[in-house]
Amino acid sequence: MHKKLLAVAVAAFVAAPAIATADTTLFGQFKYEVGAIDDGDDRNLVHSTIGSRLGVRGAEDLGGGMQAIFRLQGNFNGVNQSLATQSFDLNEEAWVGLQGDFGRVLLGRSDTAMKLASLPFRAFTDTLADGNNRPASWGRAEGVHYTTPSFNGLTVSATVEPNGNKTRSYYSLNAIYNQGPIFVSIAAEDAPSTGLFQGGGKQIVDGNTNWQIGGSYDFGAGTVGLLYQDIDDIADVVTLPVTFNVTPQVSLRAAVQYRDFDNGPVDDLTNFAVGASYHFSNRTELFANVWYDDEISSTANGAAEETQLGIGLRHSF
């Protein structure tokens, strides 16, 4: 079904020139990565296309400063799966909306307000190193998404996902200040049963109310950030990402994440990652990452190799 939807979307893109008032773009990214990963028992050589995606986006001028907008975006999921057998899934963005002087309204599947407030704090997006140091609440919702116009750099966003009744629905709200080199955000969510992700793939349990506050600073040659998250009845999480541009072609990145669990087999964990990228152009990047997974070490009685490695190539279009 998803492949049929993609075919329809691509056909619409091909036909777009016939519609004079519409602006439609086909976009995507392909990434291939090889990693040496420890699962707690053995070190395995894996390959990954996680982060490879394809999408169509467009806008139509409705007059009076208003636009109709849409986006269909999915990815090719999987670690150690054959590219010939992987399925394409429209699991990222699928929405239609309106934007204008009133702000932006999206109807469908998109990033939650909580996730929008976390974006600058994810240093290893779409790589194998991402799993153990990305922000602890990270997800999308299918519902109504609203973002206000910018008031001198300040915006407010809200997400509501209806799930049958008020007590089972998902809600999130953020306030973001993004002006010049400064980014500051605060956000909260009530996540009853949405399957959002925490860190390395753990699901938020029913009835969670989570909140976070963070800030980042762009010092010209790079960025540094600090994010605190309170994941209700599970953990307090602190994430520190840093990026640095050595030259226009070479960049470095690092992240440290500390998790203090409310209950569980371990009291706390500290994960960190470092990486380097060579940018052949704005669209093509060769990268290598090394990361330490404290969770594997803590749950494998010290027998596991905690240090992991990934090398990959990414091209966007």
Beta strands, then each sheet from edge to edge (+ up, - down):
strand 1: 22-38
strand 2: 43-48
strand 3: 53-63
strand 4: 66-76
strand 5: 88-100
strand 6: 103-111
strand 7: 140-147
strand 8: 154-161
strand 9: 170-179
strand 10: 182-191
strand 11: 197-198
strand 12: 202-203
strand 13: 208-218
strand 14: 222-231
strand 15: 235-245
strand 16: 250-261
strand 17: 268-279
strand 18: 284-292
strand 19: 307-316
sheet 1: 2+ 1- 3+ 4- 5+ 6- 7+ 8- 9+ 10- 13+ 14- 15+ 16- 17+ 18- 19+
sheet 2: 11+ 12-
end
